[in-house]
Amino acid sequence: MADSGRVGHALLLYENEGCGALPVALAYVQYLNCIDRKDGDSCGQCPACRQMSRLVHPDTHFIFPVNSSSKVDVSKPTSESFLGIWRELVAENPYFTESELYAALGTEGKSGVIAIAEARYILEKLSLSSIEDGYKSVLMWLPEKMNAETANKLLKIVEEPPEKTVFVFITHNPDRVLPTIFSRCQSYRVLPLPKEELASVLTDVFGKDGQAARQQAAISGGSIGVALNAMGDREEYQSFMQIFGGLLKGCAGRDLQAVLDAADKMSAIGSREKQKAFCIFAGECLRKIFMTRLGMSETAGISPDEAAFYSEISAKASDSFCRKAMSLTDRSVMLLDRNVNQKMVFCDLAGQMFLSF
């Protein structure tokens, strides 16, 4: 698009979490503004490239979900309030997950939101002339976090932006992006990496141990961000696995008390974002059980020390269990997003999984 001069005014990149849509978006905006691009790449040396590499290009604006935090002394913070933290996080690891963003911002206990103040900020910035005489761009991370009021205020400018202005939206859940925004974008899928390529990135770019990288690449669904998160925080992974294992072993043994104990542990997980992360983790575990039942355990990405657990559970589960249980975990994420009481959400999840097993 950039080479042809037919630049789309609004792009929506959708990915599985941590698969690289943000680095793609940053490279695209840098390429648009590079004054000496050639051979399909930006030069990396011109002022625009150097500014983009430090995330300080004056005509590039970042919007992401935020909430109140002790890290900023603002009653109603916006993305601009956390811009320094955002730059540090992206510079360190542009494949970060949603929970890692909230941890960095200090908003772990609250759901992030893109509020009406962000729309006012965008309209104000885009009403000004370009400082560098290049493209003005807005990179919005997780547009599904926009409320209806914000989206409605942005509709006109997204549909008919000023000349040489681009919007790039990066979503993990395209189905939850408001239709009014989604319909005005050209959508592109950022695919997960093959296992071999993911292992190579982990070792060559991030300096991870080769064997550990290969093992993690096999179980991370092609996501660099998920792999890095798991390799950096094994304590959380082990905690999630212990809770999930206790839940399914209770289901398999028809031990309702063990299932309810697991529900209490799920509801006691530190924040709603981590609870949602647990539900996503549980969905991935259910996929492994499903593949094991189909005799595809070698391609399911199961680590050797967990093989016996998946084999045992898959042998005891009903034919319809995985499908029903994955629907239940998706529903639980939706209910958590709507601020339904956590104890009610997880008690219902555990009970329904017990009945479905």
N, C-alpha and C positions, 0 to 999 in steps of 0.2 A: 504493500500500500504506500509506504513512504517513497519508494523508488519511482512508482508510477505517478505520484502526486495526488492519488485518489485516497486521501486519508479519511477514514471513518471518524465521524465526530463523536461517536459514543460506542465503546467496545465493552463487552462483558466477558471476562475470562473466568471460566468455572473449573474448579479443580477439587480433587480430594485434598483434605487439609495437608499442607506442607509439601505439595508437589511442585512448587516453583512458579506459580503465576505471578507473584510479586517481582522476582528477578526478571521475568519476561517483560512485565509492564515497565520496570525501570529501564531495561535495555531499549525498549521500544521508544520511550520518551527521549532517552539520550540520543538515539539514532535520529529522531526527528529534528533535534536541535543542533546536531553535530554539523560543523561548517566544512569538514574535510572528510566526510564518510566515503568509503569505497570498498569494493569487494564484499558488500553485504554486511559491513560492520562499521561502527563509529571509530573515530581515530584514537580516542582516549587522551588526546593531548590538548585539544582546543579548550578555551575557557568554559564552554558549555559542558563538555565532557568532564572536566575537572570538578565543576560545580555539582554535576549530577552524581559523581562518584562519592562526594561528601554529603549528598542529599540536601544541598543548600542552594539549588538553582532558584532564582527569585521568581520565575514564572511557573514553577511546579509546586502544587499545593497537595498536601496529604490530609486525608480525612479517614478517621477510624473510630470505632466505638469506644466511648469513655464513660466514666462515672466519677463521682466525688472520691477524693483520695487524700491521704495525709501528705502525699508527696508534692501537692500543689496547694497553695493558699488561695483558692478560688472557690466561691460557693457554687457556681455553675460552670464547671470547666468545659472546655472544648478541645478539639484535637490540637489546636495551637498551644494550649496550656501544657501539653505533654510532648511537644515537638522534640525537645532535646532527648528525652527518654526514647522516643520512637527512633530517632536517628541512631542512637547507640545500639538499640536492639537490632535494627536492620543491618547496620554495619557488621555486627558480630555474627548474625545468623538470619539471613533474609527468608529462611524456610520455617520460621517460628510458627508455633501453633497458637490457637486462640487463647488457651489457658496460659501460655507463656507470656503473651501480650499483657493479659490482665495482671499476672504476677509482677511484671516489670512496672506497670503503671500503679500498682498498689491498690487495685480495685477487685481483688480476687473474690471477695464476698458478695459482689454485686454484678448484675448483668450489664454489659456495656450497651450503649445506645448512641445512635447518631441523631441528635436532636435538632430542633428548628434553628438554633443558633449557628449550626454548621452551614445551613442553607444560606443564612444571611451573610456569613463569612465568604462563601463561594461567590455569591452575587456581587459582593463588594469588590473582591479581588479581580473577578473577570470583567468588571466594568472599566478597569484601568487599562491603559495601553501596555503592551508587552515591553518589559524593561530591556530585554536582550534582542528584540526584534525577531524573535523566533516564535515557537509555539507556546501558548499558554496551556497548561494541562492540570487536570484534577485527577488524582489517583485515590479512589475510595475503596478501602479494604473492608469487606463485609457489608455491602449495601443492604443485605437482608436485615440489618440492625436499624435501618431507617424507620421512623414512624411515618404514618400517613401524612401528617402535617409537613414534615420535611420534604417528603417526595413530591407533594403537590406544589410546594414552593419552587422546586427545582425543575418541574416538568418543562416549562417553556424554554429555559436555557439549555436543557439537555437535548431537546428536540431541535432548537434553532440557536445554536451557540454563536458567539461572535466569530469572525474570520480567524483562522489558524488557532482554534481552540479545540482541545480534545478532552473527553472524559474517558477514563479507564476504570471500570468497576471489577473488583476481584471477589468472587463469591465461592463459598463452600456448599451452599444450598440454593441452587438456582430456582427451585420450586418455591422458595420462601421470599424471593425478591418480589417486591410489589409489581404487579402486571403493568402498571403505568410506566415504570422505569424499564422493566425487562423488554417491553415491546418496542422501545425506542433505541435499543442497542443491537449491534452485530455481535452474536455470541460465538465464542470459540472455546473448545475444550482443551485444557492443558492436561495431557495424559500422564499417568504414573510412569515411572521409569521401569524398564526391565530389571530383573534382579541383579544381573551381572553389571549393568551400568550403575545401578545404585550402590553396589558394593565398591565399585571403582571410585565413585564420588566420595564415599565415606573415607576411603583410605587416602586417595590422592589429594583431595581438597581439604578434608577436615582432620587428616592425620590419625584416623582410627586404626586399631589393630586389624590386620587382614582377616583373621579367623572370626573375630567378633563381628566385623563388618559384613562378612558373607552370611553369618548366621542371622544377623539383624535384617539384612536385605531380604532374606527369605520370608520374614514374618511381618514386614512393615507395609505391605500393600503398595510398593513402589513409591512411597513417600519419604523424601529426604528428611522433612521436618519430624515425622513420626519416629523415624529411625534414630535421629539425633536426640530426640526427647527421651526415648527409651534407653539409649546408651548412657545418657547423662543422669537419669533419675530412675535407677533400678529399684529404689526403695518404693516408689509409687507403683511401679509395675507389679512388684511382688505383693504389695498390699491389695491391689485390685484383684490379682490372681487368687489370693487367699480368700477374699470375700466371694468372688464368683465361684471358686471351687467349692466352698462351703455351701453355697446356695444349691448348686447342681447335685452335690453329693447328698444333700438333704432331700432333694426331689427324687433322686434315684433310690434312696433308702426309705422313702415315704415317711420321713421324719419332719413333721410339720413344725416342731419347735426349732429345729436347726434352720429351717427355711425362714422362720420369723426372726431368728437371731441374725441371719444374714441381712434381712430387710432393715433391722436396726442399725447394723454396721454401714449399710449403704446410705441411710439417712443421716448418719453421723459424719460422713465425708465432709471435709472442711468448708466447701462453698458450692453454690449451684453450678458454677462452671466446671469444677472438678467432678461433681455428680454427673453432669452431662458427659464429661470425658469418660467416666466409668461406664455409662450406658453405651457409648461408642465402642469402648474396649470390649464390653460384653457382646455387642453385635459381631465384632471380629472373632471372638471366641466361638460364637454360635456358627459362624461361617466355617470355621475349622472342624467343628463337630459334623456339620452337614457334609463337608467334603470327605471326612473320614468314613461316614456312613456309605458314601458312594465308592469307597475304595481308592480315594485320591489323596491319602494322607501324605504321600511323598511330595505332592505339589501344594499342600495346604499351608506350608510354612510353619510347621510345628517343631519346636526345639526338642532335642532328644530327651531332656529331663521332664518334659510335659507329655510325651507320647503316650505313656501308660494311662494318664488321666483322660485324654481325649478318646483313647480306645475303649476304656471302660464306660464312659458316659454315652458314646455313640452306640454302643452295643445295647444299652438299656433304654435309650430314648425312643419315643414313638415316632412313626414315620412323619407325622405332621408337626413335631415339636419345634424344630428349628425355624420353620416358616412362621409359626404362631409366636414364638419367643422373640424373633427379630422384629415382628410387628409391635410387640409389647415394648421393646426397648426404644423403638422410634417414637412410640406414643409417650413414653416417659420423658424423653427429651423435650417433646412439644409441651407437656404439662409443666415441666420445670421452667421453660421459657415463659410460661404464662403465670409463674409465681404460685402455682398450686403447692400446698403444704407438702414438704418433702417426705414426712412420715407416711402420709396418705399415698403419695406416688409410689414409694418403694414397697409398702405393705401390699398394695394392689399388684404391683409388678411381680413380687415374690409369690403371692397367692395364685395369680393366674398362671405363672410358670409351673408351679406345683401341680395344678389341675391339668395342665397341658402335657406334662411329662409322660 
